Amino acid sequence: MISIIYLIVTSLLVGHTLGTLHHHNRKPPPQPPVTRFLDFILPDSDDGGWDVLADDSSLRLAAPGPCTVDVRHARDLTQQQFLETYAYNAPVIIVGASDNKDFRALTRRSSLLSWLGESKVRLSSANTYSYDKRDVTFSTYCHQHMKPQSLQTLANETFYLFGDHSHPQWLSLLEDYNIPPYSLPGHSPMLSFGVAGPGSGVPFHFHGPGFAETIWGRKRWFLAPPDAAPIFNPNRTTLQWLLEDYPKGPPLESMLECTLNPGELVYFPDRWWHATLNIDPCVFVSTFLSP
Ligand SMILES: O=C(O)CCC(=O)C(=O)O
């Protein structure tokens, strides 16, 4: 009986994936469809204690979208193939890259709050290029800043925990993160840790290449090549852009997007534009690759 249900669910998912690819008129990725973490596990089965929206989904303003980025399983993607196909050319979603089970356990809401609740964190305003900074305790951030993002709040008024962690305990937490098993010649990894509320995100920006993994929650990514700058207002949030501008039509033919499930990685090549939107409360780590 279980195997019959499995077969039905698998064929529905394959059909959905092929339908999505057809809809976007893109060539299918070279590998058969990759089974992704949440294909069989509902997002609310374990949210690490982060999902304040679990009982009221009307507060969840954004939803996952289609996936037009190649999705590859790390098992079938060697370092050589990564270099030849993606490293300098195109983004890719990688499933099954590193085992971050222990890091996932350490970053449950209750663990982080009891361990680091009173430590200071530096927030950045969530507009393009993040100008403004604010220092608060991690507990204050969780209780006051992680509420669902309102459509009325601008990006420069939204404060986001991502990147600045000078506190030794935060650095020691990151020692337990297993970085993605792919590299760029002549580049070294540098980690940034983030926690953010539902509906928040970062508007379009670009920088050097890197990976970003979602540890808890789902995050929607939008990407565009270096020579195709998207049209956006740097002080408007990704939520405002998604709900008010995106429905008028994609800003660019060449824009790609995908929603990352927990444990999945996106790789963005050098100078690719990208914007993010946290569907759920999210815990995430970026591995920036610097020359
Ligand atoms: O994950 C996010 O919300 C922001 C990540 C990002 O923009 C980056 O890694 O450059």
The ligand as an SDF file (V2000), in Angstrom:
LIG
                    3D

 10  9  0  0  0  0  0  0  0  0999 V2000
   19.4830   35.0350    2.6730 O   0  0  0  0  0  0  0  0  0  0  0  0
   19.2170   36.2290    2.5840 C   0  0  0  0  0  0  0  0  0  0  0  0
   18.1160   36.6770    2.8900 O   0  0  0  0  0  0  0  0  0  0  0  0
   20.2300   37.1780    2.0630 C   0  0  0  0  0  0  0  0  0  0  0  0
   21.3580   36.4410    1.4450 C   0  0  0  0  0  0  0  0  0  0  0  0
   22.1160   37.2510    0.4810 C   0  0  0  0  0  0  0  0  0  0  0  0
   21.6560   38.2000   -0.0920 O   0  0  0  0  0  0  0  0  0  0  0  0
   23.4710   36.8650    0.1820 C   0  0  0  0  0  0  0  0  0  0  0  0
   23.9170   35.7950    0.6440 O   0  0  0  0  0  0  0  0  0  0  0  0
   24.1340   37.6310   -0.5140 O   0  0  0  0  0  0  0  0  0  0  0  0
  1  2  2  0
  2  3  1  0
  2  4  1  0
  4  5  1  0
  5  6  1  0
  6  7  2  0
  6  8  1  0
  8  9  2  0
  8 10  1  0
M  END
$$$$
